[in-house]
Amino acid sequence: MLNKFTPTRRAFLGLMGGAAALAAMPTQLIAQSVNAARALVDALLVDLYALINAGRSTSQLYSDFETLLNRYADLPIIAQTVMGVDWRRASNAQRSDFITAFRSYIARKYGSRFRELIGGTFEITGARQIRNFIEVTTTANLRNEAPFEVIWLVSSGSGQLKFFNLVIEGINLQTTERQEIGAMLDRNGGNIDAMIADLRNAS
């Protein structure tokens, strides 16, 4: 299925690796899971396309994108991964605060670029299970640019099928965000609360 949506390399780098378990299962159930992951990405792209073409104000766009992330992204897994080893020393309250701040940060960081994404298309080109997650491959076809590949990594590790990472032309976006958060922690001398405070204002 062809989904109309307009990514740019710049807009996608940093959108959002802990893959959680999809237990070993019979071939028929694997096929069902692969089809479900493909349907998830298809629905995500349809909703994203509708969002960026809805003519929202900037603040509405950020809010709507946070809602979309809640629906389709495994934010606890993503947050744990991008915080890295510091997640283990964070308190439950800090973890919760970080997930909330990280979700808003992602919405601000990429929501402001969404208006650049109008006029292209996404095509889902394949889906397969790899170890304990499912890889859904798409091709982004942009105006005045060569097509490029975007891979969505999907699992049900948190109890619901959601994406937990993207790979764009070989660039792992969890890794990109982990570097950003690590640098922010370093600037704050490893202070998690200070990093979260900075993250609330970052874009």
Secondary structure, 3 states (H helix, E strand, C coil): CEEECCCCHHHHCCCCCCCCCCCCCCHHHHHHHHHHHHHHHHHHHHHHHHHHCCCCCHHHHHHHHHHHHHHHECHHHHHHHHHCCHHHHCCHHHHHHHHHHHHHHHHHHHHCCHHHHCCCEEEEEEEEEECCEEEEEEEEECCCCCCEEEEEEEECCCCCCEEEEEEECCEEHHHHHHHHHHHHHHHCCCCHHHHHHHHHHCC
